[in-house]
């Protein structure tokens, strides 16, 4: 094929994998909703110049380009749409740390660097890169930025967008914008990097980023608390922020159902407290100072806990703290043991979390009696994984057939609280219909105009994020 021959001539011999020749892993997809979509090839450039060449040639031949990082996403953003001639452009070979500047508290990494590798490079100079979540050993920093990933430490450090100083981006026509600045202040024009963060590769392909570093953590204190209600959890969160000197890094809310799934199906998980509670908070305080006495601060804050707070345990050792985190991190995989699940990644204002979960639970139970609500998430930023597990007497296939109807019910409740139906995992090709249904028409028009301006031929990740006009 002439197009593939042009790619082979422009790139190195390892860069082009024709369809069917070692490409199966690139066509996989975490949820299985968009797996095995056919593509012409998987293209694996070794550097940003190779990415630019691939985009120039693809634009010339009218071939769609689907950028792919670690392929850990849950909304199909890194999978082919299945209705266009397309290539998957893997960033995995762009895996170099270009610079680490401890004095400037910054690091420059290529898009294919695994998140864990960026964390390790920061630690090698006694610094912290705080973006962290369960897939950090597999996901890549380019994908983290393309979806504006959040994770466990958003409360203290913000989303990926908040951690970014500059970007290098290859545009749809193959030109490269070098915005790899280490400045904290630059008001010399539009802040272009924010166009590409969270855009899921629909406006340009991120090939490198300069990121913020922080002082290394010297001390931490971790606790798990049982609570009678979600309202008590929100009240306790406010007290903890005030009484701890606002040193909370993570504050994870877990319902009894997801915790029970982790205890039953996840390896190494056990009951954390003597009694069972409807809700739990997993709390972690951190400090870059020695002798910050975080354990004492945490104990003092918990002693002032509001009514509805039950038992709690403050970890005495790192192993005990790890056991608490194993419960939280074990929930997503543990759900599989309980049967088919429908996952909803949403956000609402923190104060509205209890009311939302009550209203949404009633809505899905009315539509599907016996459905098991598996709600957990980041209480500090209002991000709830409002997941649904099939009723025990229902077949997986019958439950999954209700995906759209149940998801719409959840999203409708979200919007009554001025929330978001795509909080952490992005839109991908799973949710453009909800963008069209629920987003403000003016906002949709602005999104389409940006897409048309930066990718007029619509060959960068088509079918993702932006709904077609008229939807």
PAVOLUM-38428 format. One record per residue: residue in one letter; x, y, z of N, C-alpha, C, O, CB in turn. Coordinates in steps of 0.05 Angstrom, whole numbers, plus 5000, padded with zeros to 4 digits. Atoms other than C-alpha are relative to their C-alpha. Glycine has a CB too. Example, Ala and Ser with C-alpha at 12.3 -4.5 7.8 and 13.67 -1.06 7.14 Angstrom:
2
A501849765000524649105156501850245000503950245013498050015025/S498449764999527349795143498550225014499550445018500950094971/
//
This chain:
471
X501749765000500050005000501850255000503750275015498150005025/X498349775004502850674979500350165026502550265032498850184978/X499949854974501051015046502049875019503650015031497350015012/X498250144981504750485087502950024990504750045006499149715004/X497349985011510750505040501150285006503550315013500049954969/X499149724993511151265051500850025029502850155035497950204993/X499350004972511151155126502649865005504349955020497749875017/X497650164996516550625122502550164990504650145003499849734985/X497849845011520951085080500750235019503150305021499450104972/X499549774983520151665129500949935028502350095041497550175001/X499450084972520951275194502049775000502749674979497449925015/X498150224998525650735220498649744996496149724998501550015027/X501350265006524449995205498249895022496349745016502149804994/X501750104978521449855274497550155003495850085020501650005025/X502249814994516350405268497349924989495350005000500750264990/X502650055013510950105224499449705002500849534991500150084970/X501050284997507249465243497449984984495450094991499549925030/X502350035016502449255189497849855015498549695033500749854974/X502350134987495549015210500449705002501149574982497450064986/X499850294996495748315240502749905007503049675015499149864976/X497350084994503248305252500950125026502250335027502050084977/X499249904973504248385327498450245009499450395026502850065000/X501549764993498748905333497749945020496450135028498850124975/X502350074983493748525378499850165025497750255033500149715006/X500049864974495848865443499150304996498050415015502749995013/X500849725005494749555411497050034994495950254997501750124977/X502950005007487649365391498349925024495849935022499449824977/X501550064976485749145461498950255013499850475006501849855021/X501349774987481349595504499049915027497749715029497850134982/X500550094973480349575579497249895005496949685019500650235019/X502750094995472849515580498949804979496849684983498150235001/X500950185021472349105516497850114983496749974966499149745012/X502249885016467349585487500950084972499250094954498950255015/X499049905026471749825430502549844991504249954977500750305002/X497650175006476749255423499949904971497849874959500249775020/X499650145026479448955358498850154977498050034957498849735002/X500949855023477249525314502350004979504650044986499350305008/X497950025020481049455248501450274994500250484994498949894974/X498449775008486749935230501949914978502449674975501650125025/X498150065021491549975172502749915011504049744999500450244981/X497450064988497649945217500250135028498650305035502350114982/X499249874976500650115284502750134995504650004986500149805024/X497549855006505950655277501250095026499950205044499350254982/X498749964974511150725332502550184995504750074995500949735012/X497749835004515651335320501950005024501049945046499150294994/X498050014979522051385360500550285012501850305033502649904990/X499649734990521852145370497950184989496250104973502950104992/X502049815008517752765360500150064970498150114957500250265015/X499749965029520552855289498549784985497349834964502950014992/X501550225013517752165272497050035003495649964984500949745013/X502949944997510952365300499250204980497150184967499450095029/X500749795019511052985257499949884972498149954956502150225001/X500050125027512852575195497549834996496349844975502549834996/X502450175001507252075210497550174996495750094980499749835025/X502449845003502152635216499950144973497850174961499950215022/X500049885026504452985153499149804978497549874961502950104993/X500750205021503852345112497149925003495849884983501949755003/X502850084996497252155143498150224990496050164978499449955030/X501649785010494452845127500050004969497950054957501050275010/X499850005030496952785055498249784988497049824967502949954992/X501550225011493452115046497149995011495649815004501449735006/X502750004989487152285086499549775019497249675020498150004978/X500350234981488351745139499750105028501250285037502549814998/X500449914972485751825210502249895017503349685013497249895010/X497850074981490751805267498849985028497650175038502350214999/X501050054973488851505335502549985018503849785019498349745002/X497750024982494251685387499549825023497249805033500750295010/X500350194978495451175440502550015019504750005010499749714989/X497950014980499451195505500249725012500849534998499550215022/X499950264987499150635556497649834996497549605004500550045029/X502550145006492250435532498649905025497549685025500649764981/X501450074975489450435603497450155003496150135024501850065023/X502549844998483550905588497549835000497649594993499950194977/X502650154997476350705601497850104983495550024985499250015029/X502149885017472651115549500549964970499150094954499650295006/X499550055028475550855484501450224985501450224960497549944986/X498749785013479551475470502549924984503250054965500850205019/X497650095013485651075448499549764981501349634972502249925020/X500850225018481750565406498950124974497850344974497949825013/X501049915026479950625333497050025001495649875016500949814977/X502949965000472950865318498649794983496249744986499350274989/X501150225015471950305268498650074974497649894960498149855017/X501449935025468950705211501750174981500750274961497550165007/X498249855018475051045180502549834995503249665011500850285013/X497350115004481550825149501850155020501950405020501050044971/X498649874978486150955208502549845007502849615000498250025025/X497750124987492750815241499950065030498850275038502750104988/X499549934972494250765315502950105001504749974992499649755018/X497349884997500151215331500849975029499850125047500050304991/X499250054973503450935393502450185008504350214992500849705004/X497849824990507851405434502049855018503749975030498850235016/X498550154981511150835472503150024998504549995017499349714998/X497049985004518150935442501050285007503550325008500749934971/X499149744991518251665462500149995031498450105045498150244990/X500050064971520451465532502550105015503449985034499949705003/X497649894988526351915550499350235019497550395014501950104978/X500149774983526952375609502150204989504550144989500749935031/X498249815013529952985575501650175019503950245014498550184981/X498649824981531753405636498649985027496149965028500050294990/X501149984973530853425711501550235013504050235015500449735017/X498849774987532154085746499050035028496850135033499350264983/X500950004972531854015821499750295011497950345026502049845017/X500249734990533154755833497650154990496450315004502550154992/X502349875011527554965787497449845006495249914998500350034970/X502350174994523054405813498449934975496049974973498150135021/X501450065025521554175742501449754988503749694993500150234981/X499050245014522353555698498850014972496550094969499349745014/X501050025028521653475622500249714991502349594991501650194981/X500350295007519252795599498649974974496750134968498649855022/X501450055025517152515532497449855006497049735028501849834981/X502850094995509952295524499849705006498049625021498450064976/X500250294995511451545525501249915026501249675032501449864978/X498950084974514751555594497749915017495650045020501550245013/X502050094981510851145643499950195024501950305031500549705009/X500249824977508151545701501949925022503050095035497150005010/X498150094979512151115749502850084994504450125013499849695003/X497249925007518551285711500450305005502650385014500549944970/X499849714993517052035718500350035030501950195040497650154989/X499849994971515951925792502849935010503950065028497849825013/X497450104992522451545798502250204993504150245009500649734987/X498049805008526452075760499950245019502050355026499550104971/X500249794981523752605807501249925027502750075040497150085004/X499050094975525452185868503149985000504450005021498949725007/X497150035002532652095842501450265007503850265013500849914973/X498849754992533852835856498550115025498550355030499850214977/X501349934974529852835922497750194995497350385010502050135019/X502449845005523653135891497649814996497949574993500450174974/X502550155003516352905884498550094975498150334971498350045025/X502049955020512052855822497549875010497449625012500849904971/X502150104984505352775856497749864986496049734999498950215016/X502150145013500752505802500249715006502349595002500150064969/X499950284992498851815825497349874999495349985008501249985029/X502450164999493651285813500749714994503049654988497850104981/X499450295000492950525808501549914975503049724977497449855002/X498850095025495250465735502750134995503650134972498250064977/X497649845005501650875745502349844989504249964977500950145025/X497950175011506050285726499649944970501449844957500249755015/X500650065028502650225658499450254983500350264960497649824998/X500949765015499850905638502550174993504650155005498050165016/X497849835010504151415601499250305005496950375005500649954971/X500549724992504952155617498550154978496950334984502650145006/X501549875022502352365548497149955002495550134998501149914973/X502850074996495851995561498950135024496550225024499749705001/X500949864976495452285631499250294993497250395003502149995021/X500549725007495752985601497750024980496150204982502550134988/X502149995020491152825542497349975013495350065002500449784980/X502550034986485752625592499850175025497850165040499549715007/X499949844976487653125646499549835025497749885041497950234999/X500450194978488352555696500250135027501550335031502049774998/X500149904973487052665769501449825020503749865027497250055009/X498850194982488252085815499650075029497950225037502949974994/X500450004971489252035890500850265013499750325034501649785012/X498849774986492952685904498950274990500250484994502949994998/X501149755011488453195869499550215021500050455016497549944985/X500749824979486353505934502350195007501950435011499249855025/X497649844992493453745949501450134976502350354978502049825015/X498249915022496753815881498550064974499750184956502049794995/X501549945024491153865829500249784979501549584983501050264988/X500050195023489953505763502650034984504350204990497650054982/X497649995017495153385709500350284989502650384986499749804977/X499849735011493554075680501450195020503050355012497250114995/X498849824980495554405746503049945004504550105016498649965026/X497250084996502254035744501750064975504149984975500149705007/X498749975025504154255674501050294996499550484999498249924977/X498849745006508954825657500050064970499650284961502850025012/X499849965029509754715582499749744986499949524997502750124993/X500450245016508454235525501550034973502150254964497049964994/X499250025028511354015459497749844986497049624995502849854996/X502350125013505653855411500449994969501250194957497450165007/X500150025029505353605339497250054991495349925000501149724990/X502649925009499553925302499149824977500649654967500150294991/X501350175020494853605251501550004974501649804960497250074996/X498649985026498953855192503049915002504449934982499950284989/X497250094997505553585220501950215011504250145017501049914974/X498349804988508254235247500349945030498549825042498950294996/X499550054971511254215318500050275014501550455007502649845004/X499949774982509754735371501749935024501149745039497150095009/X498350044977515354765421499350205022500250435022503050034992/X500849834977512255045485501149895026499949925047497050025001/X498850134976516954685533501450215018503950225020502049784992/X498949794983517855285580499949915029498149765037498550264996/X500050064972519555235653499150235017499450235042502849915009/X500949764986516555905671497549955016495849795009499550234980/X502450004985511455985726498250234992495850234997500650015030/X501649765008509156655698500750064971503050114964500550245018/X499749925028508156805624497350094989495749934982501249774982/X502549885010502557275603500450144973499350354969498950195020/X499449885026505257415533498149934978498649994955502849934993/X501950085020499257125497498249795011498249735035501449914974/X501850224991494156565499501749775012503949725004498449894976/X498750234987495955985544499449754984497549604990499249975030/X500750205020496155485487500049715011498649545002501950014977/X499850284990498054875528497349905010496849665009502149985022/X502650094989491154855560498149914978496149784985498850235016/X501750105021488054735492500449704996498549564990500750144973/X499350275007491554065486499749815024499349575021502849984990/X500450174976491053815559497049945002495450135003501150155025/X502850084998484653425565498649984973496249914973498550195017/X501250015027483353445489500149724988499049684966501350204982/X499950285009484852695481501049974972500149794957497249885002/X498750035026489152795420498250094976498950024953500849724996/X501749915022483553125379500950264988500050334966497250025010/X499149745010487153795370503049994993503950164978499550215021/X497250035004494453575370501049775017499649685035501550265006/X498950234985498953025396502350095017504450195007500949774981/X497949924981503053165458502349814998501949565000498950015029/X497650175002510152905450501950035023503649865027501450054974/X498449974976513453185512498750215018497150375009503050094992/X501149804981511853595574502150075021503749915029497549885013/X498549904977515354015626498050025023496050155021501450274994/X501850044978512253865693501150115026503550135030499349705003/X499249904973512354145764500949775018499749565019497850165012/X499250184979516153795819499550145027499250395028503049914997/X500549904973515253875894502149885020503449695013497149945010/X498250124980519353755957499249715006496949645006500150165026/X500650284993519953015974498649985026498950145044502749845000/X501550054976515352736027501949885021503249685016497649824995/X498450114978518852626094498449855021499449685035501550235014/X501650124979513052426137497149984989496250154974500050175026/X502850035007506052156127498549865022499649715038499749844974/X501850144980500151926170497549924985496450074970499350195024/X502250125015494651476145498049885019498849755039501049784980/X502150114983487951286176497649924984497250024962499250215021/X502650085011481450946160497950045021498349975044500049714989/X502149924981474951176192497349894990496749904967499850315003/X502750095006468050866195498050225006498350365025499349755016/X501949784998462051326186497249904996496749714981500650234980/X502850085002454551276193498650104974496649994965498450105024/X501349885023452951706132502150154983504350224992497750195008/X498349845018455952066072500150295010502150425007499049994972/X500049734989453852716106502150035022503550235024497350075011/X497950004979458352536165502850014988504650144998499749765018/X497450005014464052416116500750284991503050364994500049804976/X499449735010463453106085500650185024502450355022497650114985/X499449844976463153426155502749945011504250135019497849955021/X497350084989469253036178502250114982504350194992500249705003/X498049905019473053236115500650305006502950385006499049974971/X499549724994472053976132501550045025503350215027497350145002/X498549984975474453876203502949924996504750045007498649825022/X497250095004480553486180501650214986504050254993499949744983/X498449795014482654036132500850225019503150315018498350124977/X499449784981482154566187502049915022503950055028497550105012/X498550094977485154156244502849894993504549885011498549795015/X497550115007490853856205501950204988504150134979499649774980/X498349805014493654506179499949984970501750054956502849985010/X500450055029490854326110502349844988503249894966499750274986/X497950175010496153786103498949744988500449554984502049945022/X501250245012491253276074500949984970500650174955496950005002/X499250055027494052976010497849844986497249894963502649854998/X502150175011488652445999497749965020498249955044501249724992/X502350064983481652336025498049854983496549974967498750275012/X501550185017478051745994497549905014497649805036501749774991/X502650094989470651596006499349734988499549694964497850214994/X500750275010468450866001497449925014497249935038502349805006/X502350124989461550576010500549715010502649605004497749994980/X499650274989460649916047500049794977501649604978497849935020/X500150205021458849545982502749974986503649744983497950074980/X497450045013465449685945502149905019503849745011500950264988/X498050114981469449556008499649705004501549555005499850155028/X500650294997465948886016501049854976502049624979497049965005/X498950135024467648715944503049965002504049754996499350164975/X497150024997474948865958500849795020502649635014501250275008/X499350204979475048446021499549724989501049534995498350055025/X500850265010471647865984501749914977502549684975497150004992/X498850085025475147875917502850094995504249984977498250104978/X497349905005481648265922502049875018501549835042500150315003/X498050144984487947935946501150185022501750415017502349904982/X498749864978490648146014498350215013499450385027502550124990/X501849804987484548546036498549885023497649655021498150124979/X501450104976481348476104498450235013498850465007501949885021/X501649804986476248836148501950195015503750105030498149875020/X498249814987479649476172499350085028501050175043500250254983/X500949914974475449606234498349785013497449595000498250254997/X501550214986471949186288497149974991496149754990500050055029/X502850015008464949366263499850094971501650224960498350185018/X500549915027462049486194498450265000496850315018498449784984/X501349735001459850186173498950044971500049924952502050225008/X501049945027455750456114502050144983502050114958497550175002/X498149845015461450916094502750005015502949955039499050294996/X497249994989469050976104501550224987501050294963501449724995/X498149815011474251516095502849895003503549805025499750285013/X497150064999481451356078501450264998501250404977500849804977/X498849734998485651956098503049975001504149805015498950145026/X497050004998492952106086500950295001500350464984501249864976/X498749744997496752716111503049964993504149754999499750115029/X497250025007503752856084501350275006500050485007500449924971/X498549764995509253356099502849964989503949744989500150085030/X497250015009516053526069501950065022504350055019500450204977/X498349944977518553706138500449765018498649595020498750235016/X499650214980521653236188498650095026498350335032503149965006/X501249954974518153176256497650194998497250375014502050125019/X502449855003511653476230497849905018495750035021499050004971/X501950124981508053026280497249974987495250044999499850185025/X502650025014502652866229498249805014495849845015500549914972/X501750204986500352256269498550135023496250085028501749775010/X501349864977498952706329497950194990495750215002502250155016/X502049825012495453216285497549854992495249944996501250154976/X502250165010491152676254498349905024495849905022501049774983/X501450094977489352386322498350225013496150185021501949885021/X501449774988487453076348497550074983495450134994501950245003/X502349945018483053206287497849805003495449875003501050024971/X502050214998479552536293498650015027496349935029501249734995/X501349984973478252656367497850225000496150225018502150065021/X502049795002474253266346497949944978496450124969501350274993/X501850085022470152866295497150055007496450035031500549704993/X502849944994462753026288498449755006499449535003498850154976/X501850234996456952586306499749844974499849954952497250105009/X500150175023456351996260502649884993502849714975498950154976/X497450125004463751836263500349765019499849795043502350215004/X499750244983465151136288502949945006504550125012498849764986/X497250094994471550726298501950124979501150194957500249705000/X497949945019478050926266502649875008503049805032500350314998/X497350104995485150666259502050184987501750244963500249704991/X497749865011491451066249502249804996502949665015500950245017/X498050215006496750636215502550055017503550285019500750004970/X497649984984502650496261502549954983504750034990499949805023/X497850075017507050236204499450054971497150084964500849705005/X500449965029508050316130498449764989496849804970502750024985/X501550235010505449606120497050035006495349954990501149745013/X502849974993498949776157498850214982496550184974499850085030/X501049805018498150406115499549884972497549944959501950244998/X500350135026499249986052497549824999496249804979502549844993/X502450174999493749506075497550174997495650084984500049855027/X502349825003488950096080499650074970497450064959500250255017/X500149925029490750316009499349764982498149804961502750124992/X500650245016490149595984496949974997495949894977501249755012/X502950005001482749636002498950194978497350114962498850075027/X501049805020481650265961500849924972499249934953501250285007/X499050065027485950055902498949744989499049694965503050004999/X501050265008482949365901497150004990496149814979500249805022/X502849995007475849605888499449964971497749794964498850265009/X500850035028475849675812500249714990498449614976501850184983/X499750285010478548975798498249815015497349615004502949915003/X501850174984474448675855497249994989495849794992500050095029/X502750005011468048885821499549784980497349684977499550274987/X500350215020469348385767499249735012497749585000502749964984/X500750254987468747815817497049995006495949775010501649975024/X502850004993461648035833498150014975495750014978499450255017/X501750005024459248035760500450264984502050434991497149975007/X499849785018458248535705499550275014497950285033498049974977/X500349744987458849275723499850224978500950194957502350065018/X500349765017456949945692501350225016500550285039497050064993/X498449814985461850485711499450294991499250354968503049954996/X500649725004460251225718502050175015502250165039497150065009/X497949834989465851725729498950294999499050424979502749984984/X501449744999462352365752501150185022502750095038496949965004/X499249824978463452975795497750195006496250274988502650164994/X502049804990458953435836501550175021503550085031497449875011/X498849854978460553985886500149835025498349675031498450265006/X499550174977463353665950497650005019496849795028502550095015/X502249984981457553915993497549844990495849775006499250285005/X502350135011452553585945500449704997498649564987499350124973/X499550295005455852895944497949825014496949645001502749935010/X502050174988451152585996497350004986496149794982499750075029/X502649985013444852845963500049874973498149744965499150304998/X499950135026447152635895499949705002498449574988502650094985/X499950294999448851925916497349885009496549675000502249925019/X502750094991442051855951498150014976496749814971499050175023/X501849975023438252115890500649814978498949694966500050294990/X499250175021442251725840499549705007498749544989503050044993/X500650274992441651085880497149934998496449714988500949955030/X502850045003434151155883499249974970497549814963498450235013/X500750005028433851285808500849734987499249624971501450234985/X499150255013437850665787498549765013498049564999503049965002/X501450224987434350215838497149984990496049774988500150025030/X502750005011427550425812500049884972498149744964498950294998/X499850115027429850245741500949714999500249564981501850174983/X498850275000433549605760500049905029502149925042502950004987/X500150094972431349305826502249795006502749614990497249875006/X497850194993436948945862502750094991504749964999499449744990/X497349915009442549335828501650085025500650205044499850244980/X498349944977448449405875501750244994503450244976501849755006/X498549755004451150115880502749985012503049925036498450245012/X497250024991458650125885501350284997502650344977501649784983/X499149725001460350855901502550045016502649975040497750185010/X497549934987467351085918501350224985500650274961501949755003/X498749795015471851655900501550205018502050155041498150144984/X498249804988475752285917498350225012497350394998502050114979/X501949814988471752685967501150294998499550484998499649935030/X498949735000476553275963499250164975499150404976502949995002/X500649865024474653435891497249924989496550004966502149964978/X502750075008467553145887499849794979497749754967498750254991/X500050205022469552595838499249735012500549625029502949984988/X501150254990465351975850500049804977499149864955497250045011/X500350225018466051315814497449865008497449685026502549805001/X502750104993458651155817499449754983497949764964497850224996/X500150255016459250445792497649835009496749845032502649845003/X502350174995453549955787500749714994501849654973497650094983/X499650295004454149195796497449864997495449935010501749885023/X502650135007448848735768498749885025500049805044500549784980/X501450144979443448455814501049715001501749594980497050014996/X499050274997445547775841498549804984499749594976500049925029/X501650195015439947425804499850064971498349934956497249995012/X500249915028441047775737502449914985504749914995499750314999/X497750085017445347525680501650244992500550464988498949854975/X498349785008451247945660499050144975498950384973502949904996/X500849895026448748035589497550165002497250374989499649774979/X502549854997441848255611500650275014499450475007498049845017/X499449754986444848775658501550194982500850434981501849945025/X498549825018449749045607498250124978498850334967502449854987/X501949895020443849135559498750255011497550414995497949794993/X501249764988441449665608502050235003501450445016498949935028/X497849804997447950065603499150284994499350465011502449934983/X500849735008445250665565497850115017498050345026499150004971/X502349904984438750715604500850085028500050285038497849805000/X499149954973442050675672501950245001501850405019501249755013/X498049785001447751145653498650274996499350465009502049954977/X501549755004442851665628498750095025498650335032497949974978/X501349924975439151645694502050125019501550325032498749755013/X497949894983445651755732500850284991501050465007502549825001/X499249745011447752325686497950215004498650455009500849974971/X502149804996441052665691500050105029499650345034497249874994/X499849914972441752675767502550185003502350385017500149765019/X497649844998448852935760499550294991500450485004502249884981/X500449745011446453525718498250175018498450425018498849994973/X501649844982441353735771501750125022500850315035497849825013/X498249884981447253875816502350164987504450215000501249785018/X498049855014451154255763502749855000504849975003500450285011/X497650175000456053675759501149944973500250074953499549745015/X498950095026460053335704499749704997500149555016503050084999/X500350295006458752665671502749884990502749644984497949964978/X497450105008466152595653502150145018503450345010500650064969/X498349864980470352765714503049944996504650124997499249935027/X497250084999476852375707501049854976503349874969500549845025/X499150185022477051885649499550124973500149994953498649745003/X500349885026475052365594497449924987495649794999502349944983/X502450055016469852305539500449774981498749594979499250254984/X499450215019473151865487497849964979496750164970500549745014/X502350055018468151525441497649885015495749805003500949814978/X502250104984463851305499497950215006495550155008501149895027/X501849794990460751975516499550244982498250434991501050105025/X500749775016460352455456497050054998496150274996501249974972/X502949975000452852315454499050165024497150315022498749734998/X500849854976452352575525501050294999499750465011501149865025/X499249735005456353185506497850154985497050374992502850024985/X502149885016451153325453497450035015495950235011499549834975/X502650004986445353175500500050205023498050335029499349735010/X500049874974447653535563501650265001501150435018501149825020/X498449764999452754075547498650244988496950214970502749964987/X501149755010450854795534500650034970502849984962501150245016/X499649985029449854915459502250194992503750144973497550084987/X497949825007454555505459502749875005504649904989499850265017/X497550144994459955085492500649794978502949774970499949865027/X499650195022458954545439501050134975502750034961497449844995/X499249855024459555055384502950095002504450074982498250244996/X497249924996466155315413501849764997504049794985500450135027/X498450245003468754605417500449934970502649874961498849775015/X499950075028467054475344501850204984503250134966497249994987/X498449805014470255135322503049965006504649994988499250285009/X497250064994476754965359501049764984503149764972500349955030/X499250245015476854275327500450074970502349984958497849785003/X499849925028475654575257502450174995503650154974497450144991/X497749825004481055095267502649855001504449914985500050225021/X497550144996486454615290500249744984502449644979500549955029/X500050255015484453995252497850014979495849864981499649755019/X502249965019480354215192499249754984496949734975500750224980/X500750245014480653535158498949785018498249565008502449904984/X501250194981478353175221501449734998500149524997497049974996/X498750265000483752645219501549945026502849735028502049994976/X498850064973486252705291497949895018496150035027501350265012/X501850144981482552195334497050074994495650165012500650085028/X502749935007475952295296498049825016498549595023499549964970/X502150144985469552095332500350015030498749895044500049724992/X499649994971472252265401499450295010499950484995502949925007/X500349754985470352825449497950184988495950255002502650145002/X501749795012466953305401497749864984498249714966501650184981/X502250125015459953105377499750144973500250384971497350035016/X500449885026458453215303497850215002496050205019499349794979/X502149805002454253825286497349874994497249694977500650224979/X502650115004446853665290499349775018497049685018499849914972/X500650214981447553115343498350105023497649955041502649875010/
//
